[in-house]
Amino acid sequence: MRLRQVLCPSCGTILEVPPGKADCFVRCGKCHTRFRLPKRIAVTDDAVTDWLSEEHDEEAKEHAVAAALRPHEEAASGTGTFVLPAVHEPIRLVKSDASGVLLEFAASRLTDPAFRCCMPRKCLRCGGQSNLGAHAIIYSTTLVDESSLEAEHSDGALSLKGPGIADLSDEELLNRMPKVPNVPPPANLPMPYWLCDMCTSRDILSGQIRMTTQGLGLCRLWIGNLRRAEEFLVAAGGKDTAAYTEIHRRIHAMAENPWSSLPPVVQNRLQQWFRPQNGEHFIAYVADRDRARSEQGLAGIVVTSKRLICHTLSRHKETAATDKVEFDEVLAYGKQCLLIRCPAWEFKYMTVDREGLAILRHALTKAKIPAAWH
């Protein structure tokens, strides 16, 4: 068994040791700490692989780390010092299913600001890119729902909200985000994820950290959205890993349910006026922008595999997907609106923004509804 890797005694990064190097002074390629290699390097490729296995005994893991971190004598001069490059071990996929994925990675990766900013800047639940707020991932000792952990911290201190937050640079964002209290370093360093003002972190995110007595360990991250997990993995440099391949395969193997991507509050409101028929599949919801964003779900357009449904608090109209529908884009009451005409009824007026129009056009095509635009 060839010994090729060692842990930096300062930052805990796994370093690659050139063949034949032992009992000499080296420098960490990440934090630049200078230390002496022992005559026998205590951490091997096999040992590092074992650390990423659930079945590996915790006591043996701590013994191996302790051996690598035994204090060495200080050097009198800088001659003969070799710089050891950091080994960027891949993110490991622990499990995945239709509800999300559980990822595992070395806790030392949290010391990298670029890694901590890898979560996509879109709502973790619904994918929206407006009205976003940044929230800090809380890595606890057990996998606990993120919303439960946030409730333990007062005054929402672990989030940033308001206009312009999503436009901050990574450096500005990390500088403004507070550190996470009552967790071991490096899990206290802020790692932001994003939610829109309509969604919560309930059942969508969970973090765990398991530390050794030397302050090293592993992190686990549960992401309850396959698309966001895939985007995170790509941003973290994991596109060529087995984890990415499996997540990508699962996304394409199962058609994502567009209903599940809606915020729970919107689902509850839609259910007051939309009930699917037997064999009917929900395709899209387009909000009525005449109402406030906080009222989303109270009115709008629903497209299914069988029907087109238009609803406001005072009117409710629907037609079969086989009926021809005409859409006129008009300016009414100073807003961009739609005049919708079917063989049996006419709907004046539905306020739809540009994003809503794109969603509606795509949904009509997918439902194969014969639509004419004027």
N, C-alpha and C positions, 0 to 999 in steps of 0.2 A: 504494500500500500504506500503510494508516494505522497509525502506531506507537502502540500502546496499552499495552504491558507492559514491565516492567523487573524486574531481580533485586535484592533487598535485598543490599547488600554485606556485611551482618553475618550473617544467618541463611540467606540463599540462597532465601528465599521469593519466588515470582513475584507481583508486585504490579501492580494495574491503575492505569494513569495516566489521569486525566481528559483529554479532548480539549483541546488547546491548551497543556497544561502542559509546559514545558521550560525548562532553564537557571534552575531555582529550587530552593529547599530543600523537602524533603518528609520525612515520617516514616513508617516501616514500620508498617502496621497490626497486625503480629504481634509483633515484638520491640521496637517503638518506637524503633529506631535512626534518628537524623536524618542525612540525607545530601543531597547536591546532585544534581539531575538534570542530565545534560549537555544541551547545545544540541540534540543529536540523540540520541534514545533508541535504544540499540543492540539491544534485544531486542524482537522483534515477535511478534504472534500466530503468524505463519507459522513463525518460528524456534522457538518453544516447541513447536509441533506437530511440527516436524522432529526435535526432540530425542527425541520419543517414538517415532520411527520407527527400525527396525533398520537400514535402508539408509543412514541419514544418516552422512556422513563424520565421524569422530571429530575430525579436525584442525579442520574448519570449526566444529564444536560448541564446542571449547575457545576458538577465536578469538572467537566471539560472546560467550561468557561473560566472557572477558578484557576485551572492549570495555565490557561493562556494569559491570565492577568496577574500572575505572580510578579511582584516588584523586581526590577532588575537594577543593576548598578548604573550610576550616571556616567556619561562619557566625558572625557576631559577635552576632547576636540571634535570638530565636525568631519574629519577626514574619514573616508571609507563608509560614508552613510549612503544607503540606497533608498530611493523613494519607492514605496510599494503602492501600486495602483489599487483603487477600491474595486471590489467585486460587486456589481449591481445584480444581485440575485433576483430572479423573476418573481412576480406576484403569482401566488399559487391559488388555484381554485379548489376550495374545500368541498363545496357542493353547489348545485344549481337546480332550480325547478321553475315552474311557471310563475311562482310568486317572487323570484329574485335570485340573487347569488350571494354566496359567502366567500370572501377573498381573505387571503392570509399573506402577510409580508413582514419583513424584519422591522422591528420598532425603530431601528436607527434611520430608516428612510424618512421618518418624521422630522429629522434635522435638516432635510433638504427643502428649502422654501418652494422650489419649483414643483416638487412632488405634492406638497400640501395644497397647491393651487390647481390640481389636476381635475377636480370635480367640474363638470361642464356648467357654464353660466346660463343655465335654464332651470326651470322648476323641476326639482327631483321627481315630483309626482306626475304633473300634467305636461311638462315640457314647455310651458309658457315662458316667454322671454321678456315680459313687461311686468312692472310692479314687483320686482324681485327684492328679496332681502337675503343677506348673508348670515348663516348660522354656523356656529362652531361645532364640529363633531366631538362628542364626549366619549372618550375611550375609558370605559369602566372595567372593573375586574370580571364582570359577567356580561353576557349579551342581553342588554336591557333596552326596551324601546326608547328611542331618542326623546320623544315627547315627555316620557316619564322622568328622564334625567333632567331635561330642561326645567321641569316644574320644581326641581330641588334647588335651582339657582334663582335668586331674587332679582326682580326688576328687569328681566330679560337681558342681563348683562352679557350674554354670550351671543348676541346677534347685532347686526347693523342693518337699519332700515331707513328708507327715505330716498328722495330723488337723487340720481347720480351714483348710487352705491355700486350698481352693476358696471359702471363705466370706469371705476377706479383701476389703476394698474395693479398687478399682483403685489408689488412691493408696498404700495399705499394701502391696499386692502389688509395685508398681514400686519402692517404697522398700526392700523386702527382697530383691528380685532383684538379683544382682550385675551389673555392667557386663560386656560381652563383651570379652575382651582381644584384642589384636593385630588389630583391624579399624579402619578409618578412621571417625571421627565423621561423621554421627550414628548409624552402624550399631552402635556400641558401646553405645548405650542399650538396656536390656532390653525385648524385645517377647515376652511369654509366649504359649506355646501349651500345650495340655493333653493328657496321656496318662494312662490308668488303669494300675494296677499289673500288668495282664496284657498290655499292648501296648507296642511299641517304635516308634521313629520311623523305622525302616528303610523306605526307599522310599515314605515318606508325606509328606516335607517337605524342601524345599531352598531356600536363599536365596542371592541373588547381589547384589553392589553394584558398580557401575562409576562411578568417581569421576573428575572433572576435576582439573587442577592447582590449581584454586581451592577444592577441597573440596566441590564440588557434583556431583550425578550422579543416576543412576537405580537403583532397586532392582527385582529380580525375585524373585517368590515362587512356588514350585511347591507346590501343595496336592494331594495324591493322594487326595482324597475330595471328590466333587462337592457333596455336601450341606454339608460344613463350609466349602467355598469359597463357596458361595452365602450361608451365614449370615455369614461374615466380610465379604463384600461389602456386605450389607445394613447391618451394624453400622458399616461405614466410610462410610456415606452413598452407596453406589453402586447403590441399587435402581433408579434411573431411567436407568442407563447401558446402553450396548450390551453391555458385559461381562456384566451381570446377565441381560439378555434371552437371550443365547446360552447361558449356564450353565443357566438355568431351562428353556430349550427342550430342552437335551440331557438333563437329569434326567428330564423327562417323556417324552422320546422313547424312552428306554431304561429298562426296568424294572430297578431296582437289584438286584443279585444278593445275597440275604441271606447266602449263604455267605461272600462276600468281606468282609463286615463283621465276621466273627468274628476274634478274635486268632489269628495263625498257630499258636500253641501249642495253642489249643483245636481248631483244624482238624486238626492232627496227631493229637491224642488221639481225636477223633471218628472219624477214618478207621480206627482200630483195631477199631471195632465197628459202623461204618455205611459200607456201600458202596452207592451209588445203582444202581438197576436201569436198564435201557434206557428212556429216555423219562421217567424220574422226576426231579422237581425238588425240591430242598431248600427248605423253607419256614421252619422255625424250630428252634432248640435251646433247651430249658429246662433249666437246671442243677439237679442234685440238691444242695440246700443242706445235706444231711447231711454233705457233705464241705467241706473248707476251700476258700476262694476260689482259692487257688493250685493246687488240684486240679481246677479247672473243665475239663470235657471228658471226665473219666474216667467219669462217670455222669450220667444224666438222661433226658430225653425228646426225641426227634427226631420232627418232623412233616414229612412230604413229601406230594407230590401223590398218592402211592399207598399210603403206610403210616403207621401210628403205631408207634413203637419205644420201648420202655422198657428201660433198661439200668442195671445196677449191676455191681460186680465179681463178684458171685455169681449174678446172674440176668440173663437176656436174653429179652424177650418182644416180639412184634410181631404186628400184625393189619392186614388190608387196610383201606383208607380207606372202603370201602363197608360195613364192619361197624359195628354199633351199639356205642358205648362209653359206659359209665357212670362218672361221677366222684363220689366221696363225699369231702367235705372233713371230715377228722377230726383230733382231737388225739391224737397217739400219741407216747409217750416224751417228753412235754412240748413237742412241736413240732407246728406246723401241717403236716399231711400229706395226701396224696391216696391213696385206695383206688381202684384202677382195675380195672374189670371188663369183660371182653369175652366173646363167646360161647364161646371156647375156653380162656380162662385168667383168672386174677385176680392182681393185683399189689399186694402189701402191703410196704411203704408207701413213697411217694416224697415226700420233703420238698421243698416248693415254697414260695417266699416270695410276697408280694403282687405284685411285679413279674413273677415267673415265671407266676403265674396269669393275668395280663393278656395276656402273650405267648402262652400256651397257648390261651386262649379265641379270640384273634384268629387264630392259626394253624389251629385246628380249623375255624373258619368259612371261612377261605380255602381249605382243603383239601376242604371240603364233607363232613367226617366227621360222621355223625349222632351227636351227643353229648348226653347227659343229665346234668345236674348236680344233686346232692342235698346 
